[in-house]
């Protein structure tokens, strides 16, 4: 009962935190904050239940989701499920790892499309914040809104931002490293070779941070930005450095720097196709600069 109470408390705390940050995304209106909070929570809950039900189907002892509230930024750090015991086969590993992102995207994509239809296209102000751009997001903006005139951009409706957040969190989960969803998917596809690939991806996150920092600083300098504002541009891709450090810290703390092995055996043909599709989805969702200011 104590564990169930913890799940319930964390869920409602995350509902509260997403409503809290949703006030800003709804123009300061508490009554409209649900336009961000409700669709985002639907995306997160569906994602985690996808993992939970597939874990149960494969007789893996899995907990209910632990939601992570955070009353800043997006209002949450997502959610996690604890799985006790080893996932025996590659097929089960793929099913459990891919079910969450697939289920979440089933909700996130229509939420984003509906939100984009509600979002105005306006002239870009001199100063403001920009959401990250991925290939999939750019394609959806083009399909839903048509060509955007030069000097203009879409100003996201709260529901559109909830959909964008769903894509962003899915991208993060699909990073093919460690025991992220993407790490499970890649291990189911590549087996023990994934441990080597995972280390390369991990170091690649540090390289992305450095590349983004150099690019952003260079553009700012060319735009005659100096002083404190120029210094801030050096940390445009700080999220990649934070994630790199977080993964390194978890690996050292747990001693689990390699993915737990599975029993011998390859993926079925259909699951192999799903695994490749999810890795391609990661590429389509990849945002080198998730957040920036201009």
C-alpha positions in Angstrom: 0.0 0.0 0.0 2.9 2.4 0.7 4.3 1.9 -2.8 0.9 2.4 -4.3 0.5 5.6 -2.3 3.8 6.8 -3.6 2.8 6.2 -7.2 -0.4 8.2 -6.6 1.3 11.1 -4.8 3.9 11.4 -7.5 1.3 11.3 -10.3 -0.8 14.1 -8.8 2.3 16.1 -7.9 3.3 15.9 -11.6 -0.3 16.9 -12.6 0.1 19.9 -10.3 3.5 20.9 -11.6 2.5 20.6 -15.3 -0.6 22.8 -14.5 1.7 25.3 -12.7 4.1 25.7 -15.7 1.2 25.5 -18.0 0.0 28.9 -16.7 2.9 30.6 -18.4 2.3 28.6 -21.7 -1.3 29.7 -21.5 -0.5 33.4 -21.3 -0.8 33.6 -17.5 -4.3 32.0 -17.4 -4.9 29.3 -14.8 -8.2 28.3 -16.5 -6.3 27.5 -19.7 -3.3 25.8 -18.2 -5.1 22.4 -18.8 -4.5 22.9 -22.5 -0.9 22.1 -21.8 -1.1 19.9 -18.7 -3.8 17.4 -19.7 -2.4 16.4 -23.2 1.1 16.2 -21.8 0.1 14.0 -18.9 -1.9 11.8 -21.4 1.3 11.4 -23.5 3.4 10.5 -20.5 0.9 8.1 -19.0 0.3 6.3 -22.3 4.1 6.0 -22.8 4.6 4.4 -19.4 1.6 2.1 -19.6 2.9 0.8 -22.9 6.1 -0.3 -21.0 4.1 -1.6 -18.1 1.6 -3.8 -20.0 4.3 -5.3 -22.3 6.5 -6.0 -19.3 3.6 -7.8 -17.7 2.8 -9.7 -20.9 6.4 -11.1 -20.9 6.1 -11.9 -17.2 8.7 -9.3 -16.2 8.1 -7.9 -12.7 7.5 -4.2 -13.4 6.3 -1.5 -11.1 3.7 1.1 -11.8 5.2 4.4 -13.2 7.0 6.7 -10.9 6.2 10.2 -12.3 8.8 12.9 -11.7 7.4 16.4 -11.0 9.4 19.5 -11.5 7.8 22.9 -11.2 10.0 24.6 -13.8 10.6 24.3 -17.5 8.4 21.5 -18.9 6.8 20.7 -15.5 8.2 17.2 -15.3 11.2 15.0 -16.0 8.9 12.3 -17.3 8.5 9.0 -15.5 10.3 5.7 -14.9 9.3 2.1 -14.3 11.3 -0.2 -12.2 11.8 -3.7 -13.5 13.1 -6.3 -11.2 14.9 -9.3 -12.7 16.4 -9.9 -16.1 14.5 -9.6 -19.4 15.3 -13.0 -20.9 15.0 -12.7 -24.7 15.7 -10.1 -27.3 12.1 -10.3 -28.5 10.9 -9.4 -25.0 13.5 -6.6 -24.7 12.4 -5.1 -28.0 8.7 -5.3 -27.1 9.2 -3.7 -23.7 11.6 -1.0 -24.9 9.7 0.0 -28.0 6.2 -0.1 -26.6 6.5 3.1 -24.6 7.8 5.4 -27.4 5.3 3.9 -29.8 2.3 4.3 -27.4 3.4 7.9 -26.5 3.8 8.9 -30.1 0.3 7.6 -30.9 -1.0 10.4 -28.6 1.8 13.0 -29.1 1.4 13.3 -32.9 -2.3 14.0 -33.0 -1.9 16.4 -30.0 0.8 18.3 -31.9 -1.2 18.4 -35.1 -4.3 19.7 -33.4 -2.2 22.2 -31.5 -0.4 23.5 -34.6 -3.8 24.1 -36.2 -4.6 26.4 -33.2 -1.2 28.2 -33.4 -0.8 31.5 -35.1 2.0 32.4 -37.5 3.4 35.8 -36.6 6.4 38.0 -37.2 9.5 36.9 -35.1 10.1 39.5 -32.3 13.6 40.9 -31.7 14.0 38.8 -28.5 12.4 35.6 -27.6 12.7 31.8 -27.0 12.8 29.1 -29.6 11.8 25.5 -29.3 14.0 22.8 -30.9 13.5 21.8 -34.5 13.6 18.2 -35.6 13.0 16.7 -39.1 9.7 15.3 -38.1 8.6 18.6 -36.4 9.6 20.7 -39.4 7.7 18.3 -41.7 4.5 18.5 -39.5 4.7 22.3 -39.4 4.9 22.4 -43.2 2.1 19.9 -43.7 -0.3 21.6 -41.2 0.6 25.3 -41.7 2.0 25.4 -45.2 5.1 27.5 -46.1 6.0 30.0 -43.3 6.9 33.4 -44.7 10.5 34.7 -44.1 10.7 36.6 -40.8 7.8 34.7 -39.3 7.4 31.6 -37.2 4.7 29.6 -35.5 3.8 30.7 -32.0 2.8 27.5 -30.2 -0.6 27.1 -28.7 -0.3 25.4 -25.2 -1.6 22.1 -26.8 1.0 22.3 -29.6 3.7 22.8 -27.0 2.5 19.8 -25.1 2.8 17.8 -28.4 6.2 19.2 -29.0 7.2 18.2 -25.4 6.0 14.7 -26.1 8.3 14.5 -29.2 11.2 16.0 -27.2 10.8 13.5 -24.3 10.4 10.6 -26.8 13.7 11.7 -28.5 15.4 11.7 -25.1 14.1 8.2 -24.3 15.2 6.9 -27.7 18.9 7.9 -27.3 20.5 4.5 -28.0 22.6 4.4 -24.8 22.6 2.5 -21.6 19.2 1.3 -20.4 17.2 4.0 -22.0 14.4 2.8 -24.2 16.7 3.4 -27.2 19.4 1.4 -25.5 17.0 -1.6 -25.0 15.9 -1.4 -28.6 19.5 -1.2 -29.9 20.7 -4.1 -27.7 17.8 -6.2 -28.9 19.0 -5.5 -32.5 22.8 -5.6 -32.1 23.3 -7.8 -29.0 26.7 -7.4 -27.1 28.0 -5.1 -29.9 25.6 -2.5 -28.5 27.8 -2.1 -25.4 30.5 -0.6 -27.7 28.0 1.4 -29.7 26.5 2.8 -26.4 29.9 4.1 -25.3 30.4 5.8 -28.6 26.9 7.4 -28.4 27.6 8.5 -24.8 30.8 10.3 -25.9 28.9 11.6 -28.9 26.6 13.5 -26.5 29.6 15.4 -25.3 30.7 16.1 -28.9 27.2 17.4 -29.7 27.4 19.8 -26.7 30.8 21.2 -27.9 29.6 21.5 -31.5 26.4 23.3 -30.5 28.3 25.6 -28.2 30.8 26.5 -30.9 28.1 27.0 -33.5 25.9 29.2 -31.2 28.8 31.3 -30.0 30.1 31.8 -33.6 26.7 33.0 -34.8 26.2 35.3 -31.8 29.7 36.8 -32.4 28.9 37.4 -36.0 25.6 39.1 -34.9 27.8 41.5 -32.8 26.5 40.0 -29.5 29.1 40.7 -26.8 29.5 40.5 -23.0 27.1 38.4 -20.9 24.8 37.5 -23.8 27.8 36.1 -25.8 28.9 34.1 -22.7 25.4 32.6 -22.4 25.5 31.4 -26.0 28.4 29.1 -25.0 25.9 27.0 -23.0 23.1 26.7 -25.6 23.4 22.9 -25.8 24.0 22.5 -22.0 21.3 19.8 -21.9 23.7 17.4 -23.8 26.4 18.0 -21.2 24.0 17.4 -18.3 22.7 14.2 -19.9 26.3 13.0 -20.6 27.2 13.6 -16.9 23.9 12.0 -15.7 24.5 8.8 -17.7 28.2 8.7 -16.5 27.1 9.2 -12.9 24.4 6.5 -13.1 26.9 4.1 -14.6 29.5 4.7 -11.8 26.9 4.6 -9.0 25.3 1.3 -10.1 28.4 -0.3 -11.7 26.1 -1.2 -14.6 28.1 0.3 -17.5 27.0 -2.5 -19.9 23.6 -3.7 -20.8 22.4 -6.8 -19.0 22.7 -9.8 -21.4 19.8 -11.7 -22.9 19.5 -15.4 -23.7 20.8 -16.4 -27.2 18.5 -15.9 -30.1 17.7 -13.3 -32.7 14.8 -11.0 -33.2 11.9 -12.1 -35.3 11.7 -10.5 -38.7 8.8 -8.2 -37.7 10.5 -7.1 -34.5 13.7 -6.4 -36.4 11.8 -4.1 -38.7 10.3 -2.3 -35.6 13.7 -1.9 -34.1 15.1 -0.2 -37.2 12.0 1.9 -37.4 12.5 3.1 -33.9 16.1 4.0 -34.5 15.1 5.9 -37.6 12.4 7.6 -35.5 15.1 8.8 -33.1 16.9 10.4 -36.1 13.7 12.1 -37.2 13.1 13.4 -33.7 16.7 14.5 -33.0 17.0 18.1 -31.9 20.6 19.3 -31.6 19.4 22.5 -29.9 16.2 21.7 -27.9 15.9 25.2 -26.5 17.5 28.5 -27.4 17.0 32.3 -27.2 17.4 35.0 -29.8 
